[in-house]
């Protein structure tokens, strides 16, 4: 490795370390916990008719999550009982690559991932920038910084399985489909 390449590597690591220090991890956790509560209220609303008729029972529990930079914390989970069948909305965390939050809907037949994604997003988004010349490097870094700090309107969405990953709006129909998938296959 050349000295120049090593210098670039050290500078890149410094930038990453500064960015990690600038993140308010406690706020990130609080926001995730608030979003979890909103999700669970939506699910209770979706299931309201069935809860009223006592066909479905739901209960809240608490799980401990341990995340890098955030540490250990307790987060609510939602347990859904339907005549002997059980599904769980289990929080995964707030420090997930590509999303500020994920919850897994788990049942005997599998798992459906639910993530916080920008309201307008239909597929995962990524950013790439190539700087061929040294003078392009600064512009590329500025573009990357702008993309990473862009304000997004996050909502809960179901994420489909690879290779053709799509984001599906979380509404009553998509939730019921996902619930039946994890309970019935």
C-alpha positions in Angstrom: 0.0 0.0 0.0 1.4 3.4 -0.9 1.8 6.2 1.6 -0.8 8.2 -0.3 -3.4 5.4 -0.2 -2.7 4.9 3.5 -3.2 8.7 4.1 -6.5 8.6 2.2 -7.6 5.6 4.3 -6.7 7.3 7.6 -8.5 10.5 6.5 -11.6 8.4 5.5 -11.6 6.7 8.9 -11.3 10.1 10.7 -14.3 11.3 8.8 -16.3 8.3 9.7 -15.3 8.6 13.4 -16.3 12.3 13.4 -19.6 11.5 11.8 -20.3 8.7 14.4 -19.5 11.1 17.3 -21.9 13.7 15.8 -24.9 11.3 15.9 -27.1 11.7 18.9 -27.5 8.0 19.6 -29.9 8.6 22.5 -32.2 10.6 20.2 -32.0 7.9 17.6 -33.1 5.3 20.2 -36.0 7.6 21.4 -37.2 8.2 17.9 -37.1 4.4 17.2 -39.1 3.7 20.3 -41.7 6.4 19.4 -42.0 4.9 15.9 -42.5 1.4 17.5 -45.4 2.8 19.5 -47.0 4.3 16.4 -46.6 1.0 14.6 -48.2 -0.9 17.4 -51.1 1.6 17.5 -51.7 1.0 13.8 -51.6 -2.7 14.2 -54.2 -2.5 17.1 -56.3 -0.3 14.8 -56.1 -2.9 12.0 -57.1 -5.7 14.4 -59.7 -3.7 16.3 -62.7 -5.5 15.0 -61.1 -8.9 15.8 -60.0 -7.8 19.2 -63.5 -6.5 20.0 -65.0 -9.9 19.0 -62.3 -11.6 21.1 -61.1 -13.6 18.0 -57.7 -12.0 18.4 -55.8 -11.1 21.6 -52.8 -8.9 21.7 -50.4 -8.2 24.5 -47.3 -6.1 24.9 -44.1 -7.4 26.3 -40.6 -6.0 26.5 -37.3 -7.3 25.0 -33.8 -6.1 25.5 -31.9 -4.9 22.5 -28.1 -4.4 22.5 -26.8 -2.2 19.7 -23.4 -0.8 18.8 -23.1 2.8 19.8 -26.5 2.8 21.5 -26.0 0.1 24.1 -28.6 -2.0 25.8 -32.1 -0.8 26.1 -35.6 -2.2 26.5 -38.1 -2.0 23.6 -41.8 -3.1 23.5 -42.8 -6.1 21.4 -46.4 -7.0 20.4 -47.7 -10.5 20.7 -50.7 -11.5 18.6 -52.7 -14.6 19.5 -55.3 -16.0 17.1 -57.0 -19.2 18.4 -53.8 -21.0 19.3 -51.6 -19.5 16.6 -49.1 -16.8 17.6 -47.2 -14.1 15.8 -44.8 -11.5 17.3 -43.8 -8.1 16.2 -40.2 -8.1 17.5 -38.1 -5.0 17.4 -34.7 -5.5 15.8 -33.1 -2.1 16.3 -32.6 1.5 15.4 -29.0 1.1 14.1 -29.6 -1.0 11.0 -27.8 -0.4 7.7 -30.1 1.4 5.3 -32.9 2.1 7.8 -33.4 3.9 11.1 -35.5 1.1 12.4 -36.7 -2.5 11.8 -39.3 -4.8 13.3 -39.8 -8.5 12.4 -43.2 -10.0 12.2 -42.5 -13.6 13.2 -44.7 -16.7 13.1 -44.4 -20.4 12.8 -44.2 -20.2 9.0 -41.6 -17.5 8.7 -40.6 -13.8 9.1 -41.7 -10.6 7.4 -39.4 -7.6 7.8 -40.9 -4.2 8.4 -38.6 -1.2 8.2 -38.8 2.6 8.4 -38.3 3.9 4.9 -38.9 7.2 3.2 -42.6 7.6 2.3 -41.7 8.0 -1.4 -39.3 5.1 -1.6 -40.4 2.0 -3.6 -37.0 0.2 -3.5 -33.9 0.5 -1.4 -31.8 3.5 -2.3 -28.1 3.7 -2.4 -25.5 6.4 -3.2 -22.3 5.9 -5.1 -19.8 8.5 -6.2 -16.6 8.0 -8.1 -13.9 10.6 -8.1 -11.3 9.9 -10.8 -9.4 13.1 -10.2 -8.1 14.5 -6.9 -10.2 17.7 -7.5 -13.3 15.6 -7.9 -12.9 14.0 -4.5 -14.1 17.1 -2.5 -17.3 17.3 -4.7 -17.9 13.6 -4.3 -17.6 13.9 -0.5 -19.9 16.9 -0.4 -22.5 15.0 -2.5 -22.3 12.0 -0.2 -22.7 14.2 2.9 -25.7 15.9 1.3 -27.3 12.5 0.5 -26.7 11.1 4.0 -28.1 14.1 5.8 -31.1 14.6 3.5 -34.4 15.0 5.4 -36.7 12.0 4.9 -40.3 11.4 5.9 -40.1 7.9 7.4 -43.0 5.5 7.5 -43.2 1.8 8.2 -43.1 -0.4 5.1 -42.9 -4.1 4.5 -39.7 -5.1 2.7 -39.9 -8.0 0.2 -37.3 -10.8 -0.1 -34.3 -10.5 -2.4 -33.4 -10.5 -5.2 -36.2 -8.1 -6.3 -36.5 -6.1 -3.1 -39.4 -3.7 -3.0 -41.1 -1.6 -0.2 -44.8 -2.2 0.3 -46.9 0.4 2.1 -47.9 -0.9 5.5 -51.7 -0.7 5.6 -54.4 -3.0 6.8 -54.4 -5.2 3.7 -50.6 -5.6 3.5 -50.5 -6.3 7.3 -53.2 -9.0 7.1 -51.4 -10.6 4.1 -48.1 -10.6 6.1 -49.8 -11.9 9.2 -51.4 -14.8 7.3 -48.0 -15.5 5.6 -46.2 -16.0 8.9 -49.0 -18.0 10.4 -50.2 -20.0 7.4 -47.4 -20.1 4.9 
